Amino acid sequence: MKILVLNLGSSSIKFKLFEMDDKSVIASGLVEKIGEQSSYAKLKVEKNKEVFESTNAIKDHAQGLEVMEELFKKSGIMSDFGELGGIGHRVVHGGSKYFKPTLVTEKVIQDIEDIIPLAPLHNPAHAIGIRSVMKKAPNVKNVVVFDTAFHQTMPKSSYMYALPYEYCEKYKIRKYGAHGTSHEYVSKAGAKFMGIDINNFNCITLHLGNGASASAIKDGKCFDTSMGLTPLEGLMMGTRCGDIDPAILPYLKRVANIEVEEMDTIMNKKSGLYGICGTNDMRDVEEKMKTDEKAKLAFDMFCYRIKKYVGAYYAALSRVDAIIFTAGIGENDNLAREAICENMQSLGIAIDKEKNSIRSGEIRDISTKDAKVRTLIVPTDEEFAIASATLELVK
């Protein structure tokens, strides 16, 4: 059965097509710069590595999906979406209502639209994408997998903010988290790798990429996570500031006359690594830090913030079986992993530098032999997790 996984951003579509009978990837690709004259779409066939492209302007996500369908037809993989066994959608925000993969109904789409204020960049695109593919292929079932769902097991003491209770209740202000599909996938893979029942597995998962988050997982369920009401809270990221003193906002209004809307843009798109040293690509940061003090500062800040979260979550869990690194930086950056784990022997965390320096696409243990807590690198595969959840519900 063919399952298509869609991930719609504010101006992009990422997609991957799976053959679930043998769990293989048939094709993958993306549509970029939607709404611009320089739009670009690409489909890559996995078997023969053949690439199909389109460089015509794409006005909106609906047209982007049409271009996708045309590329699939040109590749010979399928003539239209009606041939699919199911379509899985990654949805950034499901609020507090959704805690598991869900078959799409009109009510589900309305709920996604109702919480647009909590995810204004992503949820509008998700809703448009779902409606578009349902119109194009009305007989194909659609499934939504929410990035916030895995975090719905957090206790109230973890997800509540110490604001007046009526504000939290009326305006749905609470910690929702993000990257949940990735945190769930790598925690299960890590437990399986170590031969531990997921229901008895305690770990700290570190999803480190341009967006970065940490989760404390107790007995296989999320106990706490670093991202909050929005993905801005928590770790320092590529362009996001992460945790800051909230009084900075009214202070900058007074001394620099910066309005809330402008500060929102600054904190989300002009801060983090980029704000400190001018680039949000960790590879460029590490190249620059050989001669640039600001780049070295950005690297040190990034790693230190993660180290603090590891320590806090260790205390919250009391027993930790593994620290799990995943995503672009987590899987590929040995310098960052080494800096994060440095001087943590008192917690039982120690990595072998030689093991840490090896690049591989496989799950692996980089701990020293005598480390009490295992340190794992687990490649994330959110798309396959979404495809699997879609298959289960479609069947």
C-alpha positions in Angstrom: 0.0 0.0 0.0 1.3 3.5 -0.9 1.2 6.1 1.8 2.0 9.7 1.1 3.3 11.9 4.0 2.9 15.7 3.7 4.5 18.4 5.8 3.2 21.9 4.9 5.0 24.9 6.1 4.1 28.6 5.7 5.6 28.7 2.2 6.7 25.1 1.5 5.6 21.5 1.1 7.8 18.6 2.0 6.7 15.1 1.0 7.7 11.4 1.0 6.0 8.5 -0.6 6.3 5.0 1.1 5.5 1.5 0.0 4.4 0.1 3.3 4.3 -3.5 2.1 8.2 -3.5 2.4 8.6 -0.2 4.4 10.6 1.4 1.6 10.7 4.9 0.3 9.5 5.3 -3.3 10.1 9.0 -3.7 10.6 12.2 -1.8 10.7 15.9 -2.6 9.7 19.5 -1.8 8.0 22.5 -3.1 9.7 25.8 -2.0 9.0 29.5 -2.1 5.2 29.2 -2.5 3.8 32.6 -3.3 7.0 33.9 -5.0 8.0 34.1 -8.6 11.0 31.9 -7.8 9.0 28.9 -6.7 10.7 25.5 -7.1 9.4 21.9 -6.9 11.5 18.7 -7.0 10.7 15.0 -6.9 13.4 12.4 -6.5 12.8 8.7 -7.3 14.6 6.6 -4.7 15.2 3.5 -6.9 17.1 5.1 -9.8 17.8 8.6 -8.2 16.0 10.3 -11.2 14.9 13.8 -10.4 11.9 15.7 -11.8 11.6 19.4 -11.4 9.4 22.4 -11.9 10.4 26.1 -11.8 7.1 27.8 -12.6 5.6 30.3 -10.1 3.3 28.7 -7.5 0.7 31.0 -6.0 -0.5 28.9 -3.1 -0.4 25.5 -1.4 -3.3 24.2 -3.4 -1.4 24.9 -6.6 1.8 23.4 -5.0 0.0 20.1 -4.5 -1.1 20.2 -8.1 2.5 20.6 -9.2 3.4 17.7 -6.9 0.8 15.5 -8.5 2.1 16.5 -12.0 5.7 15.5 -11.0 4.4 12.1 -9.7 2.6 11.6 -13.1 5.7 12.6 -15.1 7.8 10.2 -13.0 5.5 7.3 -13.8 5.0 6.5 -10.1 1.2 7.3 -10.1 -1.2 9.3 -12.2 -3.0 11.0 -9.4 -3.5 11.0 -5.6 -6.5 8.7 -6.0 -4.1 5.8 -6.3 -2.9 6.2 -2.8 -3.8 3.9 0.1 -3.7 6.9 2.5 -2.3 10.3 3.2 -0.6 11.3 6.4 -0.2 14.9 7.5 2.3 16.3 10.0 0.4 19.1 11.9 2.4 21.3 14.1 -0.3 22.1 16.7 -3.3 20.1 17.9 -3.9 22.0 21.1 -4.8 20.0 24.2 -7.6 18.0 22.5 -5.5 15.7 20.3 -3.1 13.2 21.9 -2.9 10.5 19.1 -3.0 10.1 15.3 -6.5 10.9 14.1 -8.6 10.2 11.0 -9.5 13.4 9.3 -13.1 14.7 9.5 -14.5 18.1 8.9 -14.6 18.6 12.7 -10.9 17.8 12.9 -10.1 20.4 10.2 -12.2 23.0 12.0 -10.3 22.3 15.2 -7.0 22.8 13.4 -8.3 26.1 12.1 -9.7 27.1 15.5 -6.2 26.9 17.1 -4.5 29.0 14.3 -3.6 31.7 16.9 -1.4 29.1 18.6 0.5 28.2 15.4 -0.2 31.1 12.9 2.7 30.1 10.5 1.8 26.5 10.1 -1.8 25.5 10.9 -3.4 27.6 8.1 -1.2 25.8 5.6 -2.0 22.4 7.2 -5.8 23.1 6.9 -5.5 24.2 3.2 -3.4 21.2 2.3 -5.8 18.7 3.9 -8.8 20.3 2.2 -7.0 20.4 -1.1 -6.0 16.7 -1.2 -9.4 15.6 0.0 -10.9 17.5 -2.9 -8.5 15.9 -5.3 -8.8 12.4 -4.0 -12.2 12.2 -2.1 -12.0 8.4 -1.6 -8.5 8.4 0.0 -8.5 8.5 3.8 -6.4 11.2 5.5 -4.7 11.0 8.9 -3.3 13.9 11.0 -0.3 13.3 13.3 0.2 16.2 15.7 3.6 17.4 16.8 2.1 18.3 20.2 0.3 14.9 20.7 3.2 13.0 22.4 3.5 15.8 25.0 -0.1 15.5 26.2 0.9 13.0 28.9 2.7 15.8 30.8 1.4 16.3 34.4 -0.3 19.6 35.1 2.7 20.7 37.2 4.8 20.4 34.1 2.6 22.1 31.6 1.0 24.9 33.6 2.4 28.5 33.7 2.3 30.5 37.0 0.0 33.1 35.6 -3.4 33.9 37.0 -5.3 30.7 36.6 -8.3 32.3 34.8 -6.0 33.5 32.0 -4.6 30.0 31.5 -8.1 28.5 31.5 -9.8 31.1 29.3 -7.0 31.6 26.7 -5.7 28.0 26.7 -2.3 29.2 27.9 -0.1 26.2 28.8 2.9 24.3 27.5 2.1 22.2 24.4 5.6 21.4 23.2 6.7 20.4 19.7 8.8 17.9 17.8 6.7 15.3 19.6 6.7 12.8 16.7 10.5 12.8 16.7 10.8 12.5 20.5 8.4 9.6 20.5 10.1 7.8 17.6 13.7 8.1 19.0 12.7 7.1 22.5 11.0 3.9 21.3 13.9 3.2 19.0 16.4 3.8 21.8 14.5 1.5 24.2 14.4 -1.2 21.6 18.1 -0.8 20.9 18.9 -1.2 24.6 16.5 -4.1 25.1 14.4 -2.2 27.6 10.5 -2.3 27.6 9.4 1.2 26.6 7.0 1.3 29.5 10.0 1.0 31.9 12.3 3.3 29.9 13.5 6.7 31.2 15.5 9.0 28.9 16.2 12.5 27.9 15.8 13.1 24.2 17.5 16.0 22.4 16.1 17.0 19.0 18.8 19.4 17.9 18.5 21.1 14.5 17.6 24.7 13.4 14.7 24.2 15.7 15.8 22.5 19.0 14.0 20.9 21.9 14.5 18.6 24.8 12.1 16.1 26.4 12.1 14.2 29.7 10.5 10.8 29.1 9.4 8.7 32.1 8.2 5.1 31.6 8.0 5.8 27.9 5.7 8.9 28.2 6.5 12.6 28.1 7.0 14.0 31.5 8.3 17.5 30.5 9.5 19.2 27.3 11.3 22.5 26.6 9.1 24.1 24.0 6.0 25.8 25.4 2.9 27.6 24.3 4.8 28.1 21.1 8.1 26.6 19.8 9.9 29.8 21.0 10.4 28.6 24.6 13.3 26.4 25.7 16.7 25.9 24.1 18.6 28.4 22.0 18.0 27.6 18.4 19.1 28.7 14.9 17.0 31.9 14.8 14.9 31.6 18.0 16.1 33.0 21.3 14.7 30.3 23.6 14.3 31.1 27.3 14.7 34.8 28.1 13.5 37.0 31.0 10.0 38.1 29.9 10.6 41.5 31.3 12.9 42.2 28.3 9.9 42.8 26.2 8.5 45.8 28.2 12.0 47.0 28.8 12.8 47.2 25.1 9.4 48.9 24.5 10.5 51.6 27.0 14.1 52.2 25.9 14.0 51.4 22.2 10.3 51.7 21.4 10.1 48.2 19.9 6.6 47.1 19.6 5.4 43.6 20.6 4.9 42.5 16.9 8.4 43.5 16.0 9.8 41.7 19.1 8.0 38.6 18.1 9.8 38.7 14.7 13.1 39.4 16.4 12.8 36.6 18.9 11.7 34.0 16.3 13.7 35.0 13.2 16.6 37.2 14.2 17.9 35.7 17.5 19.6 32.4 18.5 22.8 31.5 16.7 21.9 34.0 14.0 21.4 36.8 16.4 24.8 36.3 18.2 27.1 35.6 15.2 25.2 36.2 12.0 24.5 32.6 10.8 22.0 30.0 11.9 23.9 27.1 10.3 25.9 25.3 13.0 28.4 24.1 10.3 29.1 27.7 9.5 29.3 28.7 13.2 31.9 26.0 13.8 33.9 27.1 10.8 33.8 30.7 11.9 34.6 30.1 15.6 38.2 29.4 14.7 38.7 33.1 14.2 35.5 34.7 15.4 34.8 35.2 19.1 31.1 35.8 18.5 30.8 32.5 16.7 32.6 30.7 19.6 30.2 32.5 22.0 27.2 31.3 20.1 28.4 27.7 20.1 29.1 27.8 23.8 25.7 29.4 24.6 23.9 26.8 22.5 25.7 23.8 24.2 25.4 25.3 27.7 21.7 25.8 27.5 21.2 22.1 26.5 23.5 21.0 29.3 21.3 22.9 31.8 18.2 21.1 30.5 19.8 17.7 30.7 20.7 18.4 34.4 17.2 19.7 35.2 15.5 16.7 33.5 17.9 14.3 35.2 16.8 15.6 38.6 13.1 15.4 37.6 13.4 11.8 36.4 15.7 10.6 39.2 16.7 7.6 37.0 17.9 8.0 33.4 18.7 5.1 31.2 19.9 7.1 28.2 20.6 10.5 26.7 19.4 10.4 23.0 20.7 12.8 20.4 18.8 13.2 17.1 18.0 15.6 14.2 20.6 17.5 12.1 23.0 18.7 14.8 22.2 15.9 17.2 23.0 13.2 14.7 25.9 14.8 12.8 27.8 17.3 15.0 30.4 15.5 17.2 31.8 18.9 18.5 28.4 19.9 19.9 27.7 16.4 21.4 31.1 16.5 23.1 30.6 20.0 24.5 27.2 19.1 25.8 28.3 15.9 27.6 31.6 17.4 28.9 32.2 17.2 32.7 29.0 15.3 33.3 30.7 12.2 34.8 29.1 12.9 38.2 25.8 12.1 36.6 27.1 8.9 35.0 27.3 10.5 31.5 30.5 10.1 29.6 31.1 9.7 25.8 33.9 7.9 24.0 35.5 10.6 21.7 36.5 8.0 19.1 33.0 6.6 18.9 31.6 10.1 18.9 33.7 11.1 15.9 32.3 8.3 13.6 29.7 9.4 11.1 26.9 6.9 10.5 23.3 6.7 9.6 22.7 3.9 12.0 21.6 4.0 15.7 24.7 3.7 17.9 26.0 4.0 21.4 28.8 6.5 21.9 29.2 6.0 25.7 32.4 5.0 27.5 32.3 1.4 28.7 31.9 2.4 32.3 29.2 5.1 31.8 26.1 4.4 34.0 23.9 6.4 31.5 24.1 5.4 27.9 24.5 8.1 25.3 22.8 7.2 22.0 22.6 8.7 18.5 19.3 7.8 17.0 18.5 9.0 13.5 15.0 10.4 13.6 12.4 9.4 10.9 9.3 11.4 11.6 7.9 10.7 8.1 8.0 6.9 8.5 6.4 7.3 12.0 3.6 9.3 10.3 3.3 6.7 7.5 3.0 3.9 10.0 0.4 5.7 12.0 -1.5 6.4 8.8 -1.4 2.8 7.7 -2.7 1.6 11.0 -5.7 3.9 11.0 -6.5 3.5 7.3 -6.5 -0.3 7.7 
